[in-house]
């Protein structure tokens, strides 16, 4: 429906792929979805979103956790089908791999404490290291943290409990943060991984950050406005010294450079205006 916008998004994805391949990253790109897929959810007349994949999947060791069925933005659910071939290849070629799918969370009565619809979304989950995972719940005030019947943005405490039960069985420790949903609807646009022992986020964007993060990581306090407008947290560290960042985030790029990082700036302004960035457009299914 918006061909100029679609072309700009495609250009950003092409630039992202070019940067990945430059650093010897193996890249899989999907093709345009056929009518059988786009028509499945009835969105053929209004458009089809296909630029985000990180929301839909999380890889914990050899366990692939499918989260798309619980995504609260219904228009990107067709990606479950679009990425299925790639996921099957990874699944079939990885000994001991497990594919876990979660049931849909909606509908849920948000007026009932605690609501019981376990809202789980990949955009509020970040693997800090090989044994620790950070998850976030977005609330509109510090007081709302203790009021379970107050609206959460994308992932609620019940969703955290469901995800935690799985992750802990796999040997991970799950740490929970509360962020200001007036800054972002998802945690992955404001909390970015940089390299081992270093993360970045605007400190004022979080009401609570777990002690594991503040004690074990050097925190780069990046500009709030660049998180809001350029989704600076939606960056992708390729290796210990290189990170991909939206070119709009000029001051964030300067901060990263002062801390020894080589920044690959990708033109993702159009994506950011629609709520996506390099991280959302990438699902890392394997890395050394």
C-alpha positions in Angstrom: 0.0 0.0 0.0 3.0 2.3 0.6 5.6 1.4 -2.0 8.0 4.2 -1.2 8.1 3.2 2.4 8.5 -0.4 1.5 11.4 0.4 -0.8 13.1 2.4 1.9 12.8 -0.5 4.3 14.2 -2.9 1.7 17.2 -0.6 1.2 17.9 -0.6 4.9 17.7 -4.4 5.0 20.1 -4.6 2.0 22.5 -2.3 3.7 22.3 -4.4 6.9 23.0 -7.6 4.9 26.0 -6.0 3.2 27.5 -5.1 6.6 26.9 -8.6 8.0 28.5 -10.2 5.0 31.4 -7.8 5.2 32.2 -9.3 8.6 31.8 -12.9 7.4 28.3 -13.4 8.9 26.2 -16.0 7.1 22.9 -14.3 6.2 19.6 -15.9 5.2 17.0 -13.7 3.6 13.4 -14.7 3.0 11.5 -14.1 -0.2 8.3 -12.2 -0.6 5.5 -14.2 0.9 3.1 -15.8 -1.5 -0.7 -15.0 -1.4 -1.4 -18.2 0.6 0.5 -16.7 3.5 -0.4 -13.0 3.2 -4.1 -13.9 2.8 -4.1 -16.2 5.9 -4.6 -13.4 8.3 -6.6 -11.2 5.9 -4.0 -8.4 5.6 -3.6 -8.6 1.8 -5.6 -5.4 1.2 -3.9 -3.3 3.8 -0.3 -4.3 3.6 2.1 -6.9 5.0 4.9 -6.3 7.6 8.0 -8.4 7.1 10.9 -6.5 8.6 11.1 -7.9 12.1 12.1 -11.4 13.2 13.7 -11.0 16.6 10.3 -10.6 18.2 9.3 -14.1 17.0 12.1 -16.4 18.1 14.7 -16.8 20.8 17.5 -19.3 20.7 18.7 -20.6 24.1 21.5 -23.0 23.4 20.0 -25.7 21.2 16.4 -24.7 22.1 14.4 -22.6 19.8 11.6 -20.8 21.6 8.8 -19.6 19.2 7.1 -16.5 20.6 5.2 -15.3 17.5 1.9 -16.9 18.6 1.9 -14.6 21.6 2.9 -11.4 19.8 0.6 -8.5 20.6 1.0 -7.0 17.2 -1.1 -9.3 15.0 0.0 -7.9 11.7 3.5 -9.5 12.0 2.3 -13.0 12.9 2.5 -14.2 9.2 6.2 -14.3 9.7 5.7 -17.6 11.5 5.1 -19.0 8.1 7.7 -16.9 6.2 10.6 -18.0 8.4 9.5 -21.6 8.8 11.7 -23.0 6.1 14.8 -21.4 7.5 13.9 -22.5 11.0 13.3 -26.1 9.8 16.8 -26.2 8.2 18.4 -25.0 11.4 16.4 -27.5 13.4 17.1 -30.5 11.2 20.8 -29.7 11.0 21.5 -29.2 14.7 21.8 -32.4 16.7 19.9 -32.3 20.0 17.9 -29.3 19.0 14.4 -28.6 20.5 11.6 -26.4 19.1 9.3 -25.0 21.7 6.1 -23.1 20.8 3.9 -21.1 23.2 0.1 -20.8 23.0 -1.6 -17.5 22.2 -1.9 -15.3 25.3 -5.1 -13.3 24.3 -7.8 -12.7 25.3 -7.2 -11.8 28.9 -9.1 -9.7 31.4 -6.7 -7.0 32.4 -9.0 -5.9 35.2 -8.5 -9.2 37.0 -5.4 -9.4 39.2 -3.1 -10.6 37.9 -4.8 -10.9 34.5 -3.5 -14.4 33.7 -2.9 -13.8 30.0 0.9 -14.7 29.9 2.1 -12.0 27.5 5.5 -13.1 26.2 7.4 -11.3 23.5 10.9 -11.7 22.2 11.5 -7.9 22.1 11.5 -7.8 25.9 14.1 -10.6 26.3 17.8 -10.2 25.9 20.5 -12.8 26.5 23.2 -11.1 28.6 25.7 -13.9 28.5 25.8 -17.7 28.4 24.0 -18.1 31.7 21.9 -15.0 32.3 18.9 -13.5 30.6 17.3 -10.0 31.1 13.6 -9.6 30.7 11.6 -6.4 30.9 8.1 -5.3 31.8 7.0 -1.9 30.7 4.9 0.2 33.1 3.9 3.9 33.0 5.1 4.8 36.6 7.1 3.4 39.4 3.9 3.0 41.5 2.4 0.7 38.8 5.1 -1.9 39.5 3.2 -3.0 42.6 -0.2 -2.8 41.0 -0.6 -6.0 38.9 -3.9 -4.9 37.4 -2.2 -1.9 35.8 -1.4 -2.2 32.1 1.9 -3.6 31.1 3.2 -2.9 27.6 4.4 -6.1 25.9 5.3 -8.6 28.5 3.7 -9.1 31.9 4.9 -10.9 35.1 2.9 -14.0 34.1 4.8 -14.1 30.8 8.0 -13.7 32.7 7.1 -16.7 34.9 6.3 -18.8 31.9 9.6 -17.9 30.2 11.6 -18.2 33.4 10.3 -21.8 34.1 11.6 -22.8 30.7 14.9 -20.9 30.8 15.8 -22.1 34.3 15.4 -25.7 33.3 18.0 -25.0 30.6 20.5 -23.6 33.1 19.8 -19.9 32.7 19.1 -17.3 35.4 16.4 -14.8 34.5 16.6 -11.3 35.8 13.7 -8.9 35.5 13.7 -5.1 34.9 10.9 -2.5 34.8 11.2 0.2 32.2 9.1 3.3 31.4 6.7 2.4 28.7 6.3 6.1 27.9 9.8 5.8 26.5 9.4 2.6 24.6 6.8 -0.2 24.1 9.7 -2.8 24.0 12.8 -3.1 26.0 15.1 -4.0 23.0 14.9 -0.4 21.6 16.3 1.1 24.8 18.6 -1.7 26.2 21.5 -2.7 24.0 24.2 -5.2 24.3 27.7 -3.8 23.3 30.3 -6.5 24.2 31.1 -8.8 27.0 30.9 -6.8 30.2 29.3 -3.8 28.6 25.7 -2.7 27.9 24.0 0.6 27.0 20.8 2.2 28.0 19.5 5.6 29.2 19.4 5.1 33.0 16.3 7.3 33.3 14.4 5.0 31.0 14.3 2.2 33.7 12.4 2.3 37.0 14.2 -0.9 38.2 17.3 -2.6 36.8 18.4 -5.9 38.4 21.6 -5.8 40.5 23.2 -8.4 38.3 23.3 -5.9 35.5 24.5 -2.9 37.5 27.2 -4.9 39.3 28.6 -7.0 36.5 28.4 -4.7 33.5 29.8 -1.3 32.6 26.8 0.7 31.7 27.0 3.4 28.9 24.3 6.0 29.7 23.2 6.8 26.1 20.9 9.7 25.1 17.2 9.1 25.8 16.1 11.0 22.6 18.2 8.8 20.4 16.6 5.7 22.0 13.1 7.2 21.3 13.7 8.5 17.7 16.5 6.2 16.5 16.0 3.1 18.6 19.7 3.0 19.6 19.2 0.0 21.8 18.2 -1.9 18.8 21.8 -2.4 17.8 23.6 -5.6 17.0 27.1 -6.5 18.3 28.8 -8.5 15.6 32.0 -9.3 17.6 33.9 -8.0 20.6 34.9 -4.8 18.9 32.2 -4.1 16.2 28.6 -3.1 16.5 25.8 -2.2 14.0 23.9 1.0 14.9 21.2 3.1 13.2 23.1 6.0 11.6 20.6 8.4 13.2 22.1 7.8 16.6 25.0 10.2 16.2 25.8 10.8 19.9 25.4 7.1 20.8 27.9 6.3 18.0 30.3 8.8 19.5 30.0 7.3 22.9 30.6 3.8 21.6 33.6 5.0 19.7 35.1 6.5 22.9 34.8 3.1 24.5 36.7 1.3 21.9 33.9 0.0 19.6 34.1 0.2 15.8 30.6 1.2 14.7 29.0 0.2 11.4 26.3 2.8 10.8 23.3 1.5 8.8 20.7 3.7 7.3 17.7 2.6 9.3 15.8 5.9 9.8 12.7 4.6 8.0 12.7 1.4 10.1 13.1 3.4 13.3 10.0 5.5 12.4 8.0 2.3 12.2 9.4 0.9 15.4 12.1 -1.5 14.1 15.9 -1.5 14.0 18.8 -3.8 13.1 18.2 -6.0 16.1 14.5 -6.5 15.3 15.4 -7.4 11.8 17.9 -10.1 12.8 17.4 -13.5 14.5 20.8 -14.8 15.5 20.3 -18.6 15.3 24.0 -19.6 15.9 27.2 -17.8 16.7 30.7 -18.7 17.9 
